[in-house]
């Protein structure tokens, strides 16, 4: 934030000796380049502050009458306003780019976690080990205090993350993307091909928003565990029929 406040005034002061020979639009472009650099490395607020600071000090140092917060010529006014607007637009583009990069990085992490649980489920690992791994992964995907597996479903159900990632609480959709998961507990039913093997009971950290991407990743991971749990409960004769059918 210090750079957002001090950077534009320092740059404007450096350009003062050249203001009679340096075209104002060129000076404004130089200021925009500085704002872009601040927006790239800082947060959205820093970019907006830098845009406002750049416009103010551009007016003060580089437009006539100098050293006054006054603009007498229309082209200088237009240049100052454009400097601020372009700075805000660049800041927003940088913020969206960072958000997209975080989403892509999160998606890669989620895929890796689901893959790890799937690998474990296809191995000779015990169900308790698989469930522990799934709980640890859910604690990373969702903002939770705790996670446990319960082989029994309850009626009425807890607030539930359904197969589409939507959160349903007392029969209504819950805005988890704005206010997080409802407490004190929520659940994801471990089900595969219409059959339930139990549920993962979640203790959420209240008030922390949860994106649909995270909720869908959590449900996908639980589905992988459900497939393994239900496979273990099938009778040996059922498995032989599957082998003969293939």
C-alpha positions in Angstrom: 0.0 0.0 0.0 3.0 2.3 0.6 4.1 1.9 -3.0 0.5 2.7 -4.2 0.6 6.0 -2.3 4.2 7.0 -2.7 5.0 5.6 -6.1 2.9 7.9 -8.2 4.0 11.1 -6.4 7.6 10.1 -6.7 7.3 9.4 -10.4 5.4 12.7 -11.0 8.1 14.6 -9.1 10.8 12.9 -11.2 9.1 14.1 -14.4 8.9 17.7 -13.3 12.2 18.8 -14.9 10.9 17.4 -18.2 7.3 18.7 -18.1 7.9 21.5 -20.6 9.4 19.2 -23.2 7.6 15.9 -22.4 4.2 15.5 -23.9 1.5 15.1 -21.2 0.1 11.9 -22.8 3.5 10.3 -22.6 3.8 11.2 -19.0 0.4 9.7 -18.4 1.4 6.5 -20.1 4.5 6.3 -17.9 2.2 6.7 -14.9 -0.1 4.0 -16.2 2.9 1.7 -16.5 3.7 2.2 -12.8 0.0 1.6 -11.8 0.1 -1.6 -13.8 3.2 -2.8 -12.0 1.6 -2.0 -8.6 -1.6 -3.8 -9.6 0.3 -6.9 -10.7 2.1 -7.3 -7.4 -0.5 -5.9 -5.1 -4.2 -6.4 -4.3 -7.2 -4.7 -6.0 -7.3 -1.9 -3.4 -3.6 -1.1 -4.0 -4.2 -0.7 -7.7 -7.2 1.6 -7.1 -5.3 3.7 -4.7 -2.4 3.9 -7.1 -4.8 5.0 -9.9 -6.3 7.7 -7.8 -2.9 8.8 -6.5 -1.5 8.9 -10.0 -4.3 11.1 -11.3 -4.0 13.5 -8.4 -0.3 13.9 -8.6 -0.3 14.0 -12.4 -2.7 17.0 -12.1 -0.6 18.6 -9.3 2.9 18.3 -10.9 2.4 18.0 -14.6 -0.6 20.0 -15.7 -1.0 23.8 -15.9 -1.2 25.7 -13.5 1.6 23.7 -11.9 1.6 22.9 -8.2 -2.1 23.4 -7.9 -5.0 21.0 -7.9 -6.6 22.8 -10.9 -6.8 21.9 -14.6 -7.5 24.8 -17.0 -7.2 22.9 -20.3 -9.7 20.3 -21.5 -7.1 18.0 -23.0 -5.3 17.8 -19.6 -8.6 17.1 -17.9 -9.4 14.3 -20.3 -5.9 12.8 -20.0 -6.1 12.9 -16.2 -9.5 11.2 -16.2 -8.4 8.6 -18.7 -5.3 7.9 -16.5 -7.6 7.1 -13.6 -10.1 5.0 -15.6 -7.4 3.0 -17.4 -5.6 2.4 -14.1 -8.8 1.0 -12.5 -9.4 -1.2 -15.6 -5.9 -2.6 -15.5 -6.3 -3.2 -11.7 -9.5 -5.2 -12.3 -7.9 -7.2 -15.1 -4.9 -8.1 -12.9 -7.3 -9.1 -10.0 -9.3 -11.4 -12.3 -6.1 -12.9 -13.7 -4.9 -13.7 -10.1 -8.2 -15.2 -9.3 -8.2 -17.4 -12.4 -4.7 -18.5 -11.6 -5.7 -19.5 -8.0 -8.7 -21.3 -9.4 -6.6 -23.3 -11.8 -4.0 -24.1 -9.1 -6.8 -25.2 -6.7 -8.4 -27.4 -9.5 -5.0 -29.1 -10.0 -4.7 -29.8 -6.3 -8.3 -31.2 -6.1 -7.7 -33.5 -9.0 -4.5 -34.7 -7.4 -6.3 -35.4 -4.1 -9.1 -37.3 -5.8 -6.5 -39.3 -7.8 -4.6 -40.2 -4.6 -7.8 -41.4 -2.9 -8.7 -43.4 -6.1 -5.3 -45.0 -6.2 -5.6 -45.9 -2.5 -9.1 -47.3 -3.0 -7.9 -49.6 -5.9 -5.1 -50.9 -3.7 -5.1 -53.4 -0.9 -5.3 -50.7 1.7 -7.9 -51.1 4.5 -11.1 -49.1 4.5 -10.0 -47.3 7.6 -6.9 -46.0 5.9 -8.9 -44.9 2.9 -11.5 -43.1 5.1 -8.7 -41.4 7.0 -7.1 -40.2 3.8 -10.5 -39.0 2.5 -11.1 -37.0 5.7 -7.6 -35.4 5.5 -8.4 -34.4 1.9 -11.8 -33.0 2.8 -10.1 -30.9 5.5 -7.9 -29.4 2.8 -10.7 -28.9 0.2 -13.3 -27.4 2.6 -13.1 -24.9 5.5 -13.6 -27.5 8.2 -12.7 -27.9 11.9 -13.2 -31.6 11.8 -14.4 -34.5 9.6 -15.5 -38.0 10.4 -17.1 -41.0 8.7 -20.4 -42.3 10.0 -21.8 -45.6 8.4 -25.3 -44.7 9.4 -27.6 -42.0 7.9 -29.9 -40.0 10.1 -33.4 -38.7 9.7 -34.0 -35.8 9.3 -30.7 -35.3 7.5 -28.1 -32.7 8.4 -27.4 -29.8 6.0 -26.2 -31.7 3.0 -23.8 -31.1 0.1 -25.6 -33.0 -2.7 -24.3 -34.6 -5.9 -24.3 -31.3 -7.8 -22.4 -29.5 -5.1 -25.5 -27.5 -3.9 -25.9 -27.2 -0.2 -29.5 -28.1 1.0 -30.5 -27.1 4.5 -34.0 -27.7 5.9 -35.2 -28.3 2.4 -33.9 -25.0 1.0 -30.7 -24.1 -1.0 -28.1 -22.6 1.2 -25.8 -19.8 -0.2 -22.5 -21.5 0.8 -20.6 -19.4 -1.8 -21.5 -16.3 0.3 -21.7 -17.4 3.9 -20.1 -20.8 4.1 -21.5 -24.2 5.2 -24.3 -24.2 7.8 -23.4 -25.7 11.2 -22.9 -27.1 13.7 -22.6 -30.0 11.3 -23.2 -30.8 7.7 -22.8 -34.0 5.7 -21.9 -35.5 2.3 -23.6 -38.9 1.7 -21.1 -41.5 0.4 -23.1 -43.1 -2.4 -22.4 -44.9 -5.6 -24.9 -45.9 -8.3 -27.9 -45.0 -6.1 -26.6 -46.9 -3.0 -25.5 -45.3 0.2 -22.5 -46.5 2.2 -22.7 -43.9 5.0 -21.8 -40.3 5.2 -18.9 -37.9 6.0 -19.9 -35.6 8.8 -18.4 -32.2 8.5 -17.8 -29.6 11.2 -17.5 -26.3 9.3 -15.7 -23.1 10.2 -18.6 -20.7 10.2 -18.9 -17.8 7.8 -16.1 -18.9 5.4 -17.4 -18.9 1.8 -17.1 -22.2 -0.1 -16.9 -22.1 -3.9 -18.9 -24.6 -6.0 -15.6 -25.9 -7.4 -14.6 -27.0 -3.9 -17.9 -28.5 -3.1 -18.0 -30.5 -6.3 -14.4 -31.7 -5.7 -15.4 -32.9 -2.2 -18.5 -34.8 -3.5 -16.4 -36.4 -6.2 -13.8 -37.6 -3.6 -16.6 -39.0 -1.4 -18.0 -40.9 -4.4 -14.7 -42.6 -5.0 -14.7 -43.8 -1.3 -18.3 -44.9 -1.6 -17.5 -47.1 -4.6 -14.8 -48.9 -2.6 -17.0 -49.3 0.5 -19.9 -50.7 -1.5 -17.7 -53.0 -3.4 -16.4 -54.6 -0.2 -20.0 -55.2 1.0 -21.0 -57.1 -2.1 -21.3 -60.9 -1.9 -18.6 -63.0 -3.6 -21.2 -64.5 -5.9 -22.2 -61.0 -7.2 -18.5 -60.3 -8.0 -18.3 -63.6 -9.9 -21.3 -62.7 -12.0 -19.6 -59.4 -12.9 -16.5 -61.2 -14.0 -18.4 -63.7 -16.1 -20.4 -60.9 -17.7 -17.2 -59.2 -18.8 
